[in-house]
C-alpha cells in the first residue's frame, strides 16, 4: 500500500467479505514469467531486459528498507508493453533503521539464500542471491537445484556441500558473470543492486542510443495473455 514504482504491481485496496480477504491489484495481462519460460528460455535479450527491470523494482524496495524475500519467476508479472513487475509481498519485511538482518526464515527453497537456510537471518543481499537464481531459471527454463526432489536435498546441497547451482555451459559469458556476482555464499561478497545495474551485461540497456535500450525495447517485448503457454 505504501510503495509505488513502475516495476512493482500496484495495490488498489482490500476488503473482507464472507470471512475472506480480497486484495485488489493491478491487472497484468502477460501473466507470470513462470508461464512464459518456454517463450523466453535462453533468449538473452529478453532475459537481460527482464532482469534489469526486476533490479529497478528491487532498487526501489531496498532504498525504502524493504526486503522482498521471495523473488522468483512465479512472482514476476508482465504488464502492459512487456513491463516486468514484482508481486507477492506476503513475505516482505521492512528493515528498521537499527536492524540490518531479519532472523525469520522466509522464501522458497530453490531460490533461498544460504544464510536464511542456516537460520542466520536475511538481508538485502538475500534478495540478490534470489536474483541470481531467477536469471538461471529464466535461461534454463527450470529452477536452480531442480534435480533435487525435496527441500531437504536443496538445503543439504547449499549448507553441507556448499554447492552452487549448476551454471549452463551455453550461458553467455556476461550473463554467467552477472549470476556469479549474485551467487556468493558470503552475503558481503555479493554485489548490491546498484552495482548490478552497472554490470557489463546491461551495457546496451544503459546506452539510450542503443536499439536494445530499456527506452526502445518495451514494445518489442510486449506479451499478451493469449501468448502464455500453460
C-alpha positions in Angstrom: 0.0 0.0 0.0 2.9 2.4 0.8 5.1 1.7 -2.2 4.7 2.9 -5.8 7.0 2.0 -8.7 6.5 1.1 -12.4 8.2 -2.3 -11.8 6.1 -3.2 -8.8 2.5 -4.4 -9.0 0.2 -1.6 -7.9 -2.0 -2.1 -4.9 -5.5 -0.6 -5.1 -7.2 -1.7 -1.9 -8.7 -4.7 0.0 -11.8 -5.7 1.8 -13.4 -8.5 3.8 -16.5 -10.4 2.6 -17.9 -13.6 4.0 -14.8 -14.2 6.1 -12.5 -13.9 3.0 -9.9 -11.2 2.4 -10.0 -9.7 -1.1 -6.9 -7.8 -2.4 -7.3 -5.6 -5.5 -4.1 -5.4 -7.5 -3.1 -4.0 -10.9 -4.0 -6.3 -13.8 -1.0 -7.7 -15.7 -2.2 -9.2 -19.0 1.1 -11.1 -19.7 0.8 -13.3 -16.6 3.8 -14.5 -14.7 7.3 -15.0 -16.1 7.0 -18.6 -14.9 4.3 -19.3 -17.5 6.4 -17.7 -20.2 9.6 -19.7 -19.6 9.0 -21.7 -22.8 9.0 -18.5 -24.8 11.9 -16.7 -23.1 14.2 -19.6 -22.3 17.7 -18.9 -23.5 16.6 -15.6 -25.1 19.4 -13.4 -23.9 17.8 -10.1 -25.0 14.5 -10.7 -23.1 16.3 -12.1 -20.0 18.5 -9.0 -20.0 15.6 -6.7 -20.1 13.5 -8.5 -17.6 16.4 -8.8 -15.2 17.2 -5.1 -15.4 13.5 -4.2 -14.8 13.4 -6.5 -11.8 16.6 -4.8 -10.4 14.9 -1.4 -10.8 11.9 -2.5 -8.7 14.3 -4.1 -6.2 16.4 -0.9 -6.0 13.3 1.0 -5.1 12.4 -1.6 -2.4 15.8 -1.7 -0.9 16.1 2.1 -0.9 12.9 2.1 1.2 14.3 -0.6 3.6 12.0 -3.3 2.2 13.2 -6.9 1.6 11.1 -8.9 -0.8 12.3 -12.4 0.4 10.7 -14.4 -2.3 12.0 -13.3 -5.8 11.4 -16.0 -8.5 9.7 -16.2 -11.9 6.4 -17.0 -10.4 6.4 -13.7 -8.5 7.2 -11.5 -11.5 4.3 -10.5 -13.7 4.3 -8.9 -17.2 2.1 -5.9 -17.6 1.3 -3.5 -20.4 4.1 -3.1 -23.1 6.1 -6.0 -21.6 6.9 -4.3 -18.3 8.1 -6.6 -15.5 6.5 -6.1 -12.1 7.4 -7.7 -8.8 4.4 -9.1 -6.9 3.6 -11.3 -3.9 4.7 -9.3 -0.9 3.2 -11.7 1.6 6.7 -12.5 2.9 8.2 -9.0 2.5 9.5 -7.2 5.5 10.5 -3.6 6.4 14.0 -3.3 7.9 14.1 -0.9 10.9 17.0 1.6 10.9 18.8 -0.2 13.7 18.3 -3.7 12.1 20.1 -4.9 9.0 19.3 -8.6 9.3 16.0 -10.5 9.8 16.1 -13.7 11.7 12.9 -15.4 10.4 13.0 -18.0 7.6 11.1 -16.9 4.5 11.2 -17.8 0.9 11.2 -20.8 -1.5 14.0 -23.4 -1.1 15.4 -23.4 -4.6 15.8 -19.6 -4.5 16.6 -19.2 -0.8 19.9 -17.7 0.2 22.3 -19.8 2.3 22.2 -17.5 5.3 18.4 -17.8 5.5 18.6 -21.6 5.3 21.2 -21.7 8.1 19.0 -19.5 10.3 21.5 -16.7 10.3 18.9 -14.2 9.1 18.1 -12.4 5.8 19.1 -9.0 4.4 19.1 -7.1 1.2 21.8 -9.4 0.0 19.5 -12.4 0.4 17.3 -10.9 -2.4 20.5 -10.6 -4.5 21.0 -14.4 -4.3 17.4 -14.9 -5.4 18.0 -12.6 -8.4 20.9 -14.9 -9.5 18.7 -17.9 -9.1 15.9 -16.2 -11.1 18.2 -15.4 -14.0 19.2 -19.1 -14.0 15.6 -20.1 -14.0 14.8 -17.8 -17.0 17.7 -19.1 -19.0 17.4 -22.8 -18.4 13.6 -23.0 -18.0 13.7 -24.8 -14.7 14.6 -23.6 -11.1 18.2 -24.0 -9.8 18.7 -27.3 -8.0 15.8 -28.7 -10.0 17.4 -32.2 -9.8 16.7 -32.2 -6.0 13.2 -33.5 -5.4 12.7 -32.2 -1.9 13.6 -29.1 0.1 16.0 -31.2 2.3 18.1 -32.0 -0.8 18.4 -28.3 -1.7 19.3 -27.4 1.9 21.9 -30.2 2.1 23.5 -29.1 -1.2 23.8 -25.5 -0.1 24.6 -25.8 3.6 26.7 -29.0 3.9 28.2 -29.4 0.5 28.3 -25.7 -0.3 27.4 -26.4 -3.9 26.3 -23.5 -6.1 23.5 -24.2 -8.7 24.9 -25.6 -11.9 25.6 -22.9 -14.5 24.7 -24.0 -18.0 27.7 -24.3 -20.3 25.9 -22.4 -23.1 25.1 -19.4 -20.9 26.6 -16.2 -22.4 29.7 -15.1 -20.5 28.4 -11.7 -19.4 25.2 -13.3 -18.1 27.3 -16.0 -16.3 29.5 -13.4 -14.7 26.4 -11.5 -13.6 24.9 -14.6 -12.0 28.2 -15.3 -10.2 28.2 -11.8 -8.7 24.9 -12.8 -7.1 25.6 -16.4 -6.1 28.3 -15.8 -3.5 27.9 -17.8 -0.3 29.1 -14.9 1.8 26.5 -12.1 1.6 29.0 -9.3 1.8 30.7 -10.6 -1.3 27.6 -10.3 -3.4 27.2 -7.1 -5.5 24.4 -4.8 -4.3 21.6 -3.8 -6.6 23.2 -0.5 -7.6 26.4 -2.3 -8.7 24.5 -5.0 -10.5 22.6 -2.4 -12.6 26.0 -1.2 -13.9 27.2 -4.7 -14.8 28.5 -5.0 -18.4 25.7 -7.4 -19.0 23.4 -4.3 -19.2 25.7 -2.1 -21.4 23.2 -2.0 -24.2 20.3 -1.2 -21.9 22.2 1.6 -20.2 23.0 3.2 -23.5 20.0 5.3 -24.5 21.0 5.3 -28.2 21.2 1.5 -28.4 18.3 -0.3 -30.1 18.3 -2.6 -27.0 18.0 0.3 -24.6 15.3 0.0 -22.0 13.7 3.0 -23.6 13.5 1.5 -27.0 12.6 -2.2 -26.5 9.4 -2.2 -24.4 7.0 -2.6 -27.4 9.1 -5.4 -28.9 8.8 -7.3 -25.6 5.0 -6.9 -25.2 3.4 -10.2 -24.4 -0.3 -10.6 -24.0 -2.3 -13.3 -22.2 -3.0 -15.1 -25.5 0.7 -15.8 -25.8 1.0 -17.6 -22.5 1.9 -21.2 -22.6 0.4 -23.2 -19.8 
